[in-house]
Amino acid sequence: MIDLGPHATYIIAAYSFVFIVTVGLIAVTVSNVTRQARRLERLEAERKSGA
């Protein structure tokens, strides 16, 4: 394993934090895209039905 020296705990914590934040941002983005696509489909269906 790579020797991270005396700051190993800090380095691992920092990388873990960045990983968690990145995964969270990706999850929020995917959720938002899905929600917006459903909303767009609903609006298009309303427009086609003449409502």
MOPAC internal coordinates of N, CA, C and O (Angstrom, degrees):
PM7 1SCF
backbone

  N    0.0000 0     0.00 0     0.00 0    0    0    0
  C    1.4438 1     0.00 0     0.00 0    1    0    0
  C    1.5268 1   109.29 1     0.00 0    2    1    0
  O    1.2310 1   120.73 1   -25.46 1    3    2    1
  N    1.3189 1   116.20 1   154.54 1    3    2    1
  C    1.4566 1   121.84 1  -179.22 1    5    3    2
  C    1.5276 1   109.23 1   -71.07 1    6    5    3
  O    1.2310 1   120.78 1   -44.89 1    7    6    5
  N    1.3198 1   116.11 1   135.11 1    7    6    5
  C    1.4559 1   120.90 1   176.92 1    9    7    6
  C    1.5328 1   108.50 1   -82.92 1   10    9    7
  O    1.2310 1   120.44 1   -67.55 1   11   10    9
  N    1.3163 1   116.76 1   112.45 1   11   10    9
  C    1.4579 1   121.60 1  -178.77 1   13   11   10
  C    1.5206 1   112.46 1   -90.94 1   14   13   11
  O    1.2310 1   120.67 1   177.45 1   15   14   13
  N    1.2954 1   116.33 1    -2.55 1   15   14   13
  C    1.4502 1   120.31 1   176.90 1   17   15   14
  C    1.5156 1   112.79 1    76.58 1   18   17   15
  O    1.2310 1   121.32 1    18.67 1   19   18   17
  N    1.3254 1   115.08 1  -161.33 1   19   18   17
  C    1.4674 1   119.65 1  -174.97 1   21   19   18
  C    1.5307 1   113.91 1   -70.95 1   22   21   19
  O    1.2310 1   120.32 1   168.31 1   23   22   21
  N    1.3029 1   117.00 1   -11.69 1   23   22   21
  C    1.4646 1   120.72 1  -178.04 1   25   23   22
  C    1.5236 1   112.32 1  -103.32 1   26   25   23
  O    1.2310 1   120.27 1  -157.76 1   27   26   25
  N    1.3140 1   117.09 1    22.24 1   27   26   25
  C    1.4578 1   121.55 1  -176.48 1   29   27   26
  C    1.5204 1   112.24 1   -58.96 1   30   29   27
  O    1.2310 1   120.03 1   138.21 1   31   30   29
  N    1.3131 1   117.55 1   -41.79 1   31   30   29
  C    1.4595 1   120.32 1  -178.92 1   33   31   30
  C    1.5179 1   110.98 1   -62.11 1   34   33   31
  O    1.2310 1   120.51 1   135.03 1   35   34   33
  N    1.3152 1   116.62 1   -44.97 1   35   34   33
  C    1.4688 1   121.25 1   178.99 1   37   35   34
  C    1.5302 1   110.90 1   -63.24 1   38   37   35
  O    1.2310 1   120.50 1   135.56 1   39   38   37
  N    1.3096 1   116.65 1   -44.44 1   39   38   37
  C    1.4686 1   120.83 1  -178.19 1   41   39   38
  C    1.5235 1   110.66 1   -63.19 1   42   41   39
  O    1.2310 1   120.41 1   133.25 1   43   42   41
  N    1.3215 1   116.81 1   -46.75 1   43   42   41
  C    1.4640 1   120.84 1  -179.76 1   45   43   42
  C    1.5190 1   110.32 1   -64.44 1   46   45   43
  O    1.2310 1   120.03 1   138.20 1   47   46   45
  N    1.3312 1   117.55 1   -41.80 1   47   46   45
  C    1.4656 1   120.75 1   178.83 1   49   47   46
  C    1.5306 1   110.97 1   -63.51 1   50   49   47
  O    1.2310 1   120.15 1   137.92 1   51   50   49
  N    1.3267 1   117.32 1   -42.08 1   51   50   49
  C    1.4637 1   120.99 1  -179.29 1   53   51   50
  C    1.5271 1   111.01 1   -64.97 1   54   53   51
  O    1.2310 1   120.33 1   134.65 1   55   54   53
  N    1.3180 1   116.97 1   -45.35 1   55   54   53
  C    1.4606 1   120.00 1   179.22 1   57   55   54
  C    1.5292 1   110.84 1   -66.24 1   58   57   55
  O    1.2310 1   119.99 1   141.83 1   59   58   57
  N    1.3161 1   117.62 1   -38.17 1   59   58   57
  C    1.4647 1   120.80 1   177.99 1   61   59   58
  C    1.5256 1   110.58 1   -63.62 1   62   61   59
  O    1.2310 1   120.38 1   136.35 1   63   62   61
  N    1.3331 1   116.88 1   -43.65 1   63   62   61
  C    1.4566 1   121.34 1   179.24 1   65   63   62
  C    1.5262 1   110.58 1   -61.19 1   66   65   63
  O    1.2310 1   120.27 1   134.14 1   67   66   65
  N    1.3096 1   117.09 1   -45.86 1   67   66   65
  C    1.4672 1   120.81 1   179.76 1   69   67   66
  C    1.5249 1   110.38 1   -63.73 1   70   69   67
  O    1.2310 1   120.12 1   140.07 1   71   70   69
  N    1.3188 1   117.37 1   -39.93 1   71   70   69
  C    1.4626 1   121.19 1   178.42 1   73   71   70
  C    1.5237 1   110.55 1   -62.15 1   74   73   71
  O    1.2310 1   120.13 1   133.15 1   75   74   73
  N    1.3284 1   117.36 1   -46.85 1   75   74   73
  C    1.4606 1   121.68 1  -178.90 1   77   75   74
  C    1.5253 1   110.91 1   -63.52 1   78   77   75
  O    1.2310 1   120.13 1   136.74 1   79   78   77
  N    1.3196 1   117.36 1   -43.26 1   79   78   77
  C    1.4695 1   120.92 1   179.06 1   81   79   78
  C    1.5204 1   110.54 1   -64.16 1   82   81   79
  O    1.2310 1   120.16 1   137.91 1   83   82   81
  N    1.3185 1   117.31 1   -42.09 1   83   82   81
  C    1.4655 1   121.24 1  -179.72 1   85   83   82
  C    1.5271 1   110.90 1   -63.89 1   86   85   83
  O    1.2310 1   120.27 1   134.50 1   87   86   85
  N    1.3214 1   117.09 1   -45.50 1   87   86   85
  C    1.4632 1   120.62 1   178.30 1   89   87   86
  C    1.5278 1   109.97 1   -62.62 1   90   89   87
  O    1.2310 1   120.35 1   140.18 1   91   90   89
  N    1.3217 1   116.94 1   -39.82 1   91   90   89
  C    1.4576 1   120.67 1   177.75 1   93   91   90
  C    1.5186 1   112.30 1   -62.41 1   94   93   91
  O    1.2310 1   120.46 1   135.93 1   95   94   93
  N    1.3244 1   116.72 1   -44.07 1   95   94   93
  C    1.4641 1   120.36 1   178.71 1   97   95   94
  C    1.5209 1   111.64 1   -64.13 1   98   97   95
  O    1.2310 1   120.41 1   140.98 1   99   98   97
  N    1.3112 1   116.82 1   -39.02 1   99   98   97
  C    1.4654 1   120.31 1   177.56 1  101   99   98
  C    1.5255 1   109.81 1   -64.41 1  102  101   99
  O    1.2310 1   120.18 1   136.85 1  103  102  101
  N    1.3348 1   117.25 1   -43.15 1  103  102  101
  C    1.4673 1   121.17 1   179.72 1  105  103  102
  C    1.5260 1   111.26 1   -62.73 1  106  105  103
  O    1.2310 1   120.30 1   136.66 1  107  106  105
  N    1.3227 1   117.03 1   -43.34 1  107  106  105
  C    1.4629 1   120.79 1   179.47 1  109  107  106
  C    1.5315 1   109.94 1   -64.67 1  110  109  107
  O    1.2310 1   120.13 1   138.93 1  111  110  109
  N    1.3105 1   117.36 1   -41.07 1  111  110  109
  C    1.4625 1   121.25 1  -179.86 1  113  111  110
  C    1.5249 1   111.28 1   -64.34 1  114  113  111
  O    1.2310 1   120.29 1   134.18 1  115  114  113
  N    1.3175 1   117.05 1   -45.82 1  115  114  113
  C    1.4643 1   120.67 1   179.17 1  117  115  114
  C    1.5243 1   109.90 1   -63.06 1  118  117  115
  O    1.2310 1   120.11 1   137.35 1  119  118  117
  N    1.3145 1   117.39 1   -42.65 1  119  118  117
  C    1.4607 1   121.54 1   178.10 1  121  119  118
  C    1.5264 1   110.71 1   -61.16 1  122  121  119
  O    1.2310 1   120.29 1   136.44 1  123  122  121
  N    1.3116 1   117.04 1   -43.56 1  123  122  121
  C    1.4594 1   121.46 1  -179.15 1  125  123  122
  C    1.5305 1   111.02 1   -65.34 1  126  125  123
  O    1.2310 1   120.25 1   137.73 1  127  126  125
  N    1.3123 1   117.13 1   -42.27 1  127  126  125
  C    1.4665 1   120.76 1   179.28 1  129  127  126
  C    1.5262 1   109.87 1   -62.86 1  130  129  127
  O    1.2310 1   120.26 1   136.95 1  131  130  129
  N    1.3151 1   117.10 1   -43.05 1  131  130  129
  C    1.4625 1   121.44 1   179.54 1  133  131  130
  C    1.5237 1   110.75 1   -63.43 1  134  133  131
  O    1.2310 1   120.72 1   135.03 1  135  134  133
  N    1.3244 1   116.23 1   -44.97 1  135  134  133
  C    1.4745 1   120.89 1  -179.99 1  137  135  134
  C    1.5193 1   110.68 1   -63.52 1  138  137  135
  O    1.2310 1   120.02 1   137.33 1  139  138  137
  N    1.3278 1   117.57 1   -42.67 1  139  138  137
  C    1.4610 1   121.04 1  -179.97 1  141  139  138
  C    1.5251 1   111.21 1   -66.73 1  142  141  139
  O    1.2310 1   119.83 1   143.17 1  143  142  141
  N    1.3247 1   117.92 1   -36.83 1  143  142  141
  C    1.4665 1   121.06 1   178.68 1  145  143  142
  C    1.5247 1   110.38 1   -65.00 1  146  145  143
  O    1.2310 1   120.45 1   137.94 1  147  146  145
  N    1.3439 1   116.75 1   -42.06 1  147  146  145
  C    1.4613 1   120.10 1   177.26 1  149  147  146
  C    1.5249 1   111.05 1   -63.74 1  150  149  147
  O    1.2310 1   120.76 1   138.91 1  151  150  149
  N    1.3181 1   116.15 1   -41.09 1  151  150  149
  C    1.4708 1   120.05 1   179.53 1  153  151  150
  C    1.5290 1   110.46 1   -64.11 1  154  153  151
  O    1.2310 1   120.43 1   137.49 1  155  154  153
  N    1.3309 1   116.79 1   -42.51 1  155  154  153
  C    1.4533 1   120.96 1   179.03 1  157  155  154
  C    1.5253 1   111.11 1   -62.77 1  158  157  155
  O    1.2310 1   120.17 1   137.16 1  159  158  157
  N    1.3299 1   117.28 1   -42.84 1  159  158  157
  C    1.4652 1   120.47 1   177.79 1  161  159  158
  C    1.5285 1   110.65 1   -60.78 1  162  161  159
  O    1.2310 1   120.35 1   137.82 1  163  162  161
  N    1.3365 1   116.94 1   -42.18 1  163  162  161
  C    1.4573 1   121.17 1   179.58 1  165  163  162
  C    1.5274 1   110.89 1   -63.89 1  166  165  163
  O    1.2310 1   120.57 1   137.40 1  167  166  165
  N    1.3236 1   116.51 1   -42.60 1  167  166  165
  C    1.4682 1   119.89 1   179.19 1  169  167  166
  C    1.5279 1   111.74 1   -66.08 1  170  169  167
  O    1.2310 1   120.45 1   140.45 1  171  170  169
  N    1.3230 1   116.74 1   -39.55 1  171  170  169
  C    1.4674 1   120.18 1   178.11 1  173  171  170
  C    1.5202 1   110.61 1   -65.67 1  174  173  171
  O    1.2310 1   120.19 1   141.50 1  175  174  173
  N    1.3233 1   117.23 1   -38.50 1  175  174  173
  C    1.4661 1   120.95 1   178.34 1  177  175  174
  C    1.5229 1   110.52 1   -65.14 1  178  177  175
  O    1.2310 1   120.18 1   139.97 1  179  178  177
  N    1.3251 1   117.26 1   -40.03 1  179  178  177
  C    1.4719 1   120.73 1   177.33 1  181  179  178
  C    1.5180 1   111.10 1   -64.39 1  182  181  179
  O    1.2310 1   120.68 1   139.87 1  183  182  181
  N    1.3241 1   116.30 1   -40.13 1  183  182  181
  C    1.4681 1   120.83 1  -179.76 1  185  183  182
  C    1.5208 1   110.62 1   -65.45 1  186  185  183
  O    1.2310 1   120.51 1   138.52 1  187  186  185
  N    1.3443 1   116.63 1   -41.48 1  187  186  185
  C    1.4601 1   120.34 1  -179.82 1  189  187  186
  C    1.5237 1   112.29 1   -68.17 1  190  189  187
  O    1.2310 1   120.80 1   147.83 1  191  190  189
  N    1.3286 1   116.08 1   -32.17 1  191  190  189
  C    1.4611 1   119.06 1  -179.45 1  193  191  190
  C    1.5147 1   112.38 1   -81.14 1  194  193  191
  O    1.2310 1   120.13 1   170.96 1  195  194  193
  N    1.3312 1   117.36 1    -9.04 1  195  194  193
  C    1.4512 1   121.67 1   176.81 1  197  195  194
  C    1.5115 1   114.05 1    82.26 1  198  197  195
  O    1.2310 1   120.55 1  -162.97 1  199  198  197
  N    1.3073 1   116.56 1    17.03 1  199  198  197
  C    1.4751 1   120.11 1  -178.56 1  201  199  198
  C    1.4891 1   112.57 1   -77.28 1  202  201  199
  O    1.2310 1   120.10 1   180.00 1  203  202  201

